[in-house]
Amino acid sequence: MALSDELSKFIPKDFGKKKKAAAAATTAKEDVGKALADKHAASDSVAKIAAEEQKPEAPPLKAGDAPDTAAQTRDNDDDGDSDSDEEYPIGSHIAMKEHAKPVSALAWDPNGDVLVSGDNGSLVHMWNFITMDGAYRPTRTLVPFEGQQVRDLRFNRSGSHLLCATSDPRAKLYDADGYSVCEFKRGDMYVSDMRKTNGHVAGLFSVDWSPQSDDVFATASADGSLRIWSCERPRAQDHVLVSKARNAGPVTACRYSSGMGPAAVIAAAQTDGSISLWPASGPYLRPAVRIDGAHAKGTETSDIVFAPDGHGFATRGGDDTVKLWDIRRPASPVATAAVAASHSATSIAFSPNGSQILVGAQQSIAVLNASDLSVSRHISVGGCASSAGISRVLWHPRVNQVAAAATDGSISVLYSQARSLRGAKLCAGKRPRQRAGDGEMVGQIITPHALPLFRDDKPAAMSAGKRRREAARGSDKHAPGQPLHGHGRGGNIGVNATQHIMKSLMKDTMRDEDPREALLKYAAMAEADPMFVAPAYKGTQDKPIFDNEAADQVPEMKRRK
């Protein structure tokens, strides 16, 4: 019976086409669903009308009274402000104050977990939000080149490497943990043609990674050249990009566009106010587009940022202007805005959707509309001094947080509790860990060998050879060997239990004896029976005669001449 039931599942019960029946069933289902939807809509309308009828009626206006339009305007403004605040992740912030000098470089890894900052004093701090606590201290500090200002920091697309540009001609590469990987070669400063030397001959201004590869990047230098490097060949660059114009000046900023394929370009700005565009994949003989007079001549264009769509880009000039450009129509800017800069390395950043542009200004962040560069609002940054200006700004698209660095050395990360993810939220509110040295001192601690009585000071006039011999002699010292148990090995005699017992029974009392008495007790025996020298000369040895009177006489004083 069970077998027939299983076979009946595979035997068709009806034959013929069923399209009309299926269509009819579908139509019936749609009619039922539509009827239910109409029923719910009708019930909602009835409930809404009933609720409006239950509202208390407003008192009628008397003669001469006017409606309270001011209260309505306030309500509308409040609603608009709340919507604007929700658009920007600025509800909360954390402040990290470790730099003593103005922050000139800022970079965020693709995951948003590590923020890297560099200042004018050659220090680079790495802030890991995962391991950082409420004290907001850097997890690692780097010094790329001693005494060289840090000008730019960039993570590659995968976040595996960090590239650092300083006022030194050499770029430095680190891994994600902050360990040095390599330094790229310095060029020959005595070569006038920049195409003939392998490496920059003047300090760097800017670096950027290629969006098409994690191993290719570009560097901009004060020697007026733009060079493309590969991480696998740090001894020489792959390509050299030089502007054909005379006296073009240093290249102060360079950026790759966010697009892929043949449409990708490299943008570079120089101190003569020009902006040059090269194809990202070549050829690099001359710029494909050159915009003369983009900014005032003799000023440093501190930053170039491409829009997320890859067609437009914005520039931050040293003439206190922000300009928006279109690659398809680069003859003139789309829009221009005047925003005063607080630092020579002031940066700009697009919002994740490309509709807004953040610009560092005096004591705040100016938010510009990406369509016409009109100022929509100013965002105050907490955690920095009231007189400090904003030098660097970043808006991370993945964690939806804004990082702002100030000229007083402080760094603030703005975030929203509802719209932001990870990043600064991981360490915000964490209790600071107790570190060694943070507790109170119990009392004065004195190390005995640090006192003058026990200190073994070496003379300052010790020669170099003597110091080397002392160091060699000190290196020969080693700890005494441990006693061997059992059979001896390596030239050492082992110690067994029997030897230990016999050594404890047979006491060695030589240490307790007086050495003088131990020798004098053999004096009479040696005189009576000499054994060594005296018997050989016994027959011929003269008897010694001593002059005892001369010892008693006092010599007279000699006359002075």
Salt bridges, closest charged atoms under 4 A:
GLU6 OE1 - LYS9 NZ 3.85
ASP85 OD1 - ARG377 NH1 3.19
GLU86 OE1 - ARG419 NH2 3.76
ASP113 OD2 - ARG422 NH2 3.11
ASP119 OD2 - HIS99 ND1 2.92
ASP133 OD2 - ARG433 NE 3.92
ASP133 OD2 - ARG435 NH1 3.64
ASP152 OD1 - ARG154 NE 3.76
ASP152 OD2 - ARG255 NH2 3.63
ASP168 OD1 - ARG170 NE 2.85
ASP168 OD2 - ARG186 NH2 3.70
GLU183 OE1 - ARG170 NH1 3.47
GLU183 OE2 - LYS172 NZ 3.44
ASP214 OD1 - ARG157 NE 3.43
ASP223 OD2 - HIS200 ND1 3.22
ASP238 OD2 - ARG233 NH2 2.98
ASP272 OD2 - ARG290 NH2 2.95
ASP292 OD1 - ARG290 NE 2.83
ASP303 OD1 - ARG255 NH2 3.50
ASP319 OD1 - HIS295 ND1 3.28
ASP326 OD1 - ARG328 NE 3.22
ASP326 OD2 - ARG329 NH2 3.21
ASP457 OD2 - ARG455 NH1 3.98
GLU470 OE2 - ARG473 NH1 3.11
